[in-house]
Amino acid sequence: MRIGLYPGTFDPVTNGHLDIIGRAVKLVDRLVIGVAQNDDKGPLFSTAERVEMIKAEVARFNADIEVRPFSSLLMHFAEELDASVIVRGLRAVADFEYEFQMTAMNQRLNSDIETVFLMADPRHQAIASRLVKEIARLDGRIDSFVSPAVAASVLAKVKKG
């Protein structure tokens, strides 16, 4: 069984993330979405909230998908899952530079786990969770970047302050 790992913060999960998930499930038998516990970044949603949000969003896919939080080194988490592939999405050249460096380090840590890059659909290339939150905070419309359920959750959190 080929297990893939798609790690990220997903704060919040965007249409771009869902596009990558929908394409990644075609490449692996089982996809684990690893939700990084990164409280240092000051996420809008708690880890538990992000896990539940993603579970609700991926229910539409007819695929073997598991959503799990993790706080360890990515390669340790991938090894724990017995993953053979790490899936990463690319939007722009800036993403590539960061991902290239990260992949090189991960390859040194475990050369048996491959990293696969999926280019974001052109409709989603500009979408970043950070920008979605900023637009919402400034009373902009985010409904073309996230699902209706995620938009409602983001707006509710932003209104709370």
C-alpha positions as CSV (number, residue, x, y, z in Angstrom):
1,M,0.0,0.0,0.0
2,R,1.4,3.4,-1.0
3,I,0.8,5.9,1.8
4,G,1.2,9.6,1.0
5,L,1.5,12.4,3.5
6,Y,0.3,15.9,2.8
7,P,1.6,18.1,5.7
8,G,0.7,21.7,6.4
9,T,-0.7,24.2,8.8
10,F,-4.1,24.5,7.0
11,D,-5.1,27.7,8.9
12,P,-7.6,27.7,7.3
13,V,-7.8,24.9,4.6
14,T,-8.3,26.7,1.2
15,N,-9.6,25.7,-2.2
16,G,-5.9,25.4,-3.2
17,H,-5.3,22.8,-0.5
18,L,-8.4,20.9,-1.5
19,D,-7.2,20.9,-5.2
20,I,-3.9,19.4,-4.1
21,I,-5.7,16.8,-2.0
22,G,-8.0,15.8,-4.8
23,R,-5.1,15.2,-7.1
24,A,-2.9,13.6,-4.5
25,V,-5.4,10.9,-3.7
26,K,-5.0,9.7,-7.3
27,L,-1.3,9.0,-6.7
28,V,-1.5,7.0,-3.5
29,D,-3.6,4.3,-2.0
30,R,-4.0,6.2,1.3
31,L,-3.5,9.9,2.0
32,V,-2.7,11.2,5.5
33,I,-3.2,14.9,5.9
34,G,-0.8,16.0,8.6
35,V,-1.9,19.1,10.4
36,A,1.1,20.8,11.9
37,Q,0.8,22.0,15.5
38,N,2.5,25.3,15.2
39,D,1.3,27.5,18.0
40,D,4.4,29.8,17.5
41,K,2.8,31.1,14.3
42,G,-0.3,32.2,16.3
43,P,-2.9,30.3,14.2
44,L,-6.4,31.6,14.0
45,F,-7.8,28.0,14.6
46,S,-6.6,25.5,17.2
47,T,-5.1,22.3,16.0
48,A,-8.2,20.4,16.9
49,E,-10.4,22.9,15.0
50,R,-8.2,22.6,11.9
51,V,-8.3,18.8,12.0
52,E,-12.1,18.8,12.3
53,M,-12.4,21.5,9.5
54,I,-10.3,19.4,7.2
55,K,-12.2,16.2,8.0
56,A,-15.4,17.9,7.0
57,E,-13.9,19.3,3.8
58,V,-12.4,16.0,2.6
59,A,-15.6,14.0,3.2
60,R,-16.5,14.9,-0.4
61,F,-13.6,12.8,-1.8
62,N,-14.2,9.1,-2.4
63,A,-10.8,8.1,-1.1
64,D,-8.9,6.7,1.9
65,I,-8.0,9.9,3.7
66,E,-7.0,10.3,7.3
67,V,-6.5,13.7,9.0
68,R,-4.0,13.7,11.9
69,P,-2.2,16.4,13.9
70,F,1.5,16.2,14.4
71,S,4.2,18.1,16.3
72,S,7.3,16.1,15.5
73,L,9.8,16.4,12.8
74,L,8.1,15.8,9.5
75,M,10.3,12.9,8.6
76,H,9.7,11.3,11.9
77,F,6.0,11.6,11.3
78,A,6.3,10.2,7.8
79,E,8.3,7.2,9.1
80,E,5.7,6.6,11.9
81,L,3.0,6.4,9.2
82,D,5.2,4.3,6.9
83,A,4.7,6.9,4.2
84,S,6.6,6.5,1.0
85,V,5.6,9.9,-0.5
86,I,5.4,13.4,0.9
87,V,3.1,15.6,-1.2
88,R,3.7,19.3,-1.4
89,G,1.9,22.0,-3.4
90,L,3.7,24.7,-5.3
91,R,2.1,28.1,-6.2
92,A,5.1,30.2,-7.2
93,V,8.8,30.5,-7.5
94,A,9.1,31.6,-3.9
95,D,7.4,28.3,-2.8
96,F,9.9,26.4,-5.0
97,E,13.0,27.9,-3.3
98,Y,11.7,27.0,0.2
99,E,10.5,23.6,-0.8
100,F,13.7,22.8,-2.7
101,Q,15.7,23.4,0.4
102,M,13.3,21.5,2.6
103,T,13.3,18.5,0.2
104,A,17.1,18.4,0.2
105,M,17.2,18.3,4.0
106,N,14.4,15.6,4.1
107,Q,16.3,13.5,1.5
108,R,19.3,13.5,3.8
109,L,17.2,12.5,6.7
110,N,15.5,9.6,4.9
111,S,16.3,8.9,1.2
112,D,13.5,6.2,1.1
113,I,10.7,8.8,1.3
114,E,10.2,10.7,-2.0
115,T,8.8,14.2,-2.2
116,V,6.3,14.9,-5.0
117,F,5.4,18.4,-6.0
118,L,2.0,19.2,-7.4
119,M,1.6,22.6,-9.1
120,A,-1.4,24.5,-7.9
121,D,-4.3,24.9,-10.4
122,P,-3.9,28.4,-11.9
123,R,-7.2,29.4,-10.4
124,H,-5.7,28.8,-6.9
125,Q,-2.1,30.0,-7.3
126,A,-2.6,33.2,-5.4
127,I,-4.5,31.6,-2.5
128,A,-2.6,31.5,0.8
129,S,-4.1,30.9,4.2
130,R,-2.3,34.0,5.5
131,L,-3.9,36.2,2.9
132,V,-7.4,34.7,3.4
133,K,-7.2,35.6,7.1
134,E,-6.0,39.1,6.3
135,I,-8.7,39.7,3.7
136,A,-11.3,38.5,6.2
137,R,-9.9,40.8,9.0
138,L,-10.3,43.7,6.6
139,D,-13.9,42.9,5.7
140,G,-13.1,41.5,2.3
141,R,-14.9,38.6,0.6
142,I,-13.2,35.2,1.0
143,D,-15.8,33.0,-0.6
144,S,-13.9,32.4,-3.8
145,F,-10.8,31.2,-1.8
146,V,-12.4,28.7,0.7
147,S,-15.6,26.6,1.0
148,P,-18.7,28.2,2.4
149,A,-18.3,26.3,5.7
150,V,-14.7,27.4,6.1
151,A,-15.6,31.0,5.2
152,A,-18.3,31.0,7.9
153,S,-15.8,29.7,10.4
154,V,-13.1,32.2,9.5
155,L,-15.6,35.1,9.7
156,A,-16.9,33.9,13.0
157,K,-13.3,33.8,14.4
158,V,-12.3,37.1,13.0
159,K,-15.4,38.8,14.5
160,K,-14.5,37.4,17.9
161,G,-11.2,39.1,17.7
